[in-house]
Amino acid sequence: MPVEFIGMIGTQPYSEYLGGTHFGGSVDPAYVRDFARAHEDGGFDRVLIGYGSSSADGFSVASFVGANTDRLGILLAHRPGFVQPTLAARKLATVDQFIGGRMAVHIISIGDDAEARRDGDWTDKATRYARAEEYIQVLRKTWQSDKPFDHEGTFYRSQNSFSDVKPLAGSIPVYFGGSSEPAIEVGARQADVWAMWGEPVAAAAEQIRTLRARAAQFGRNPGVSISFRPILGATEDQA
């Protein structure tokens, strides 16, 4: 099974000792350019652009990173509920075309009510997961349809929708994650890659088995992404 190494990029310097977060703060173009090139020079396959309710626009960051690298893939965190899925599909496909087919999207359903409300979203967690599933379905329909289509769903309704711009490879990989039962259900049906936080080996293995067993019911076998925060030092004591 192939292995991808995915980094994480912010728009200004940050760390546990500098303060800030990877998805917040102002924009330092030189830092973003240098940080992206460091990932590419270091052999990373892809870099995550996070999402926060006060952060810089991820589509703009993705375009800038893509324009300043040659090979590095981009994983853009994106929350349903603020951009219609037909438009989001065109935005993602447009960036993908400009940067040579290097886009992927991580659909974030927002687990924190307070965070969602900062952007004007007052839905509850269960509703957000259900909405995320329909959102992914419309994204793919927009990317893959060769003629105009109508969509009549619980959360989205469109008529005669079509996108002239398609992803370079015909679709864009969709990452999805979460630890709740609704998250696993949506991931099993929709995720190309199941994203999870680093856990002890036994716990991680159990979650992967659960997800893949559920996905197999739908004839699917998603990949798995596990995120770790390495703390580096010359010795364990220094780290």
C-alpha positions in Angstrom: 0.0 0.0 0.0 1.5 3.4 -1.0 2.3 5.9 1.8 1.8 9.6 1.6 3.5 12.1 3.9 1.3 15.1 4.6 2.6 18.3 6.2 0.6 21.2 7.6 1.0 24.9 6.7 -0.1 28.2 8.3 0.0 31.7 7.0 2.4 33.1 9.6 5.1 31.5 11.9 3.5 29.6 14.8 4.3 26.8 17.3 3.7 25.9 20.9 6.4 28.3 21.9 5.7 31.1 19.4 2.0 30.9 19.9 -0.8 31.0 17.4 -2.3 28.1 15.4 -1.7 26.5 12.0 -5.1 27.9 10.7 -5.1 31.4 12.3 -3.3 34.6 12.2 -2.4 37.2 9.5 -0.8 36.5 6.2 3.0 36.5 5.7 3.4 35.7 1.9 7.2 35.2 2.2 6.7 32.8 5.1 4.0 30.8 3.2 6.2 30.6 0.1 9.3 29.4 2.0 7.3 27.0 4.2 5.7 25.5 1.1 9.0 25.1 -0.7 10.5 23.5 2.5 7.8 20.9 2.4 8.5 20.2 -1.3 12.2 20.1 -0.9 11.8 17.9 2.1 9.9 15.3 0.1 6.4 15.7 1.5 3.7 14.5 -0.8 1.0 17.0 0.3 0.4 19.9 2.7 -2.8 20.6 4.7 -4.3 24.0 4.7 -6.5 24.2 7.8 -9.7 26.1 8.4 -10.7 28.3 11.2 -13.6 30.8 11.7 -11.1 33.7 11.7 -8.4 32.4 9.4 -7.3 33.4 5.9 -9.3 32.1 2.9 -8.0 28.6 2.1 -8.7 28.7 -1.6 -6.5 31.8 -1.9 -3.7 30.1 0.2 -4.0 27.0 -2.0 -3.6 29.0 -5.2 -0.5 30.8 -3.8 1.1 27.6 -2.5 0.4 25.9 -5.9 1.9 28.8 -7.8 5.1 28.7 -5.7 5.7 24.9 -5.9 6.0 22.4 -8.7 5.2 19.0 -7.2 3.6 19.5 -3.7 0.0 18.3 -3.4 -2.5 20.4 -1.4 -5.1 19.2 1.0 -7.6 22.0 1.5 -9.8 21.9 4.6 -13.3 23.1 3.7 -16.5 23.4 5.7 -19.9 22.8 4.1 -22.6 25.4 4.8 -21.0 28.6 3.6 -20.4 28.0 -0.1 -22.9 26.2 -2.3 -21.5 22.8 -3.3 -21.9 23.6 -7.1 -19.7 26.7 -6.6 -17.3 25.0 -4.3 -16.8 22.2 -6.9 -15.9 24.8 -9.6 -13.6 26.6 -7.2 -11.8 23.4 -6.4 -11.6 22.3 -10.0 -10.3 25.7 -11.1 -7.4 25.7 -8.6 -6.7 22.1 -9.5 -6.4 23.0 -13.2 -4.1 25.9 -12.5 -1.7 23.8 -10.3 -1.6 20.7 -12.4 -4.0 18.3 -10.7 -2.5 18.6 -7.2 -5.7 19.3 -5.2 -7.5 17.3 -2.6 -10.2 18.4 -0.2 -10.8 17.6 3.5 -14.5 18.1 4.2 -14.9 19.3 7.8 -18.3 19.0 9.3 -17.4 21.2 12.4 -17.6 19.4 15.7 -17.7 22.6 17.8 -21.0 24.6 17.9 -19.3 27.8 19.0 -16.8 27.6 16.2 -19.6 27.1 13.7 -21.7 30.0 15.0 -18.8 32.4 14.5 -19.4 32.0 10.8 -23.2 32.1 11.2 -23.9 28.4 11.2 -26.5 27.5 13.9 -27.1 23.9 12.9 -26.4 21.0 15.4 -23.7 18.4 15.0 -25.9 15.7 13.6 -27.3 18.1 11.0 -23.8 19.1 10.0 -22.8 15.5 9.3 -25.9 14.9 7.2 -25.3 18.1 5.3 -21.7 17.2 4.7 -22.7 13.9 3.0 -25.0 15.6 0.6 -22.4 18.3 0.0 -19.9 15.6 -1.1 -22.5 14.0 -3.3 -23.1 17.3 -5.1 -19.4 18.0 -5.4 -18.8 14.8 -7.2 -21.9 15.2 -9.4 -20.7 18.6 -10.5 -17.2 17.3 -11.3 -18.3 14.2 -13.1 -21.5 15.1 -14.9 -21.1 15.6 -18.7 -24.5 17.4 -19.0 -26.6 19.7 -16.9 -28.3 18.1 -13.9 -30.9 18.9 -11.3 -30.4 18.2 -7.6 -33.2 18.1 -5.0 -32.0 17.2 -1.6 -32.5 17.9 2.1 -30.0 20.8 2.2 -29.3 21.8 -1.4 -31.5 22.4 -4.4 -30.3 23.4 -7.8 -31.6 23.3 -11.4 -29.7 22.8 -14.7 -26.4 22.8 -12.9 -23.2 22.3 -14.8 -19.5 23.1 -14.6 -17.4 23.8 -17.7 -14.2 23.3 -15.6 -13.4 19.8 -14.4 -10.6 18.5 -12.2 -7.6 17.5 -14.2 -8.1 13.8 -13.3 -11.9 13.9 -13.5 -12.4 14.1 -9.7 -10.6 15.4 -6.6 -9.8 13.1 -3.6 -12.2 13.7 -0.7 -10.8 13.2 2.9 -13.3 12.9 5.8 -12.9 12.1 9.5 -14.4 12.1 12.9 -14.9 9.7 15.8 -18.7 9.7 16.2 -21.1 7.2 14.7 -22.5 9.7 12.2 -19.0 10.5 11.1 -18.1 6.8 10.5 -21.4 6.4 8.6 -20.6 9.3 6.3 -17.0 8.3 5.9 -17.9 4.7 5.0 -20.2 5.9 2.2 -18.3 8.9 0.9 -14.6 9.2 1.9 -11.8 8.4 -0.5 -9.5 8.8 2.5 -10.5 8.4 6.2 -8.7 10.9 8.3 -8.0 10.3 12.0 -5.8 11.5 14.8 -2.8 9.5 16.0 -3.8 7.0 18.7 -2.2 4.0 20.3 -1.7 1.3 17.7 -4.5 -1.0 19.0 -7.1 1.9 19.1 -6.1 3.1 15.6 -6.3 -0.4 14.2 -9.8 -0.9 15.7 -11.1 2.3 14.2 -9.7 1.4 10.8 -11.3 -2.1 11.0 -14.6 -0.5 12.0 -14.5 2.0 9.2 -13.5 -0.5 6.5 -16.0 -3.1 7.6 -18.7 -0.5 7.3 -17.4 0.8 4.0 -17.3 -2.8 2.6 -21.1 -2.9 2.9 -21.2 -0.2 0.2 -18.5 -1.9 -1.9 -15.9 0.7 -0.9 -12.3 0.5 0.6 -11.2 4.0 1.5 -7.6 4.9 2.3 -6.5 6.0 5.7 -4.7 9.1 6.9 -3.3 9.3 10.5 -2.2 12.7 11.8 0.7 12.9 14.4 2.3 15.9 16.0 5.9 14.9 16.2 8.0 16.7 19.0 11.6 16.7 17.8 14.8 16.8 19.7 18.3 15.3 19.5 17.4 13.1 22.5 14.1 12.1 24.1 14.9 14.3 27.1 15.4 17.3 24.8 12.1 16.6 22.9 
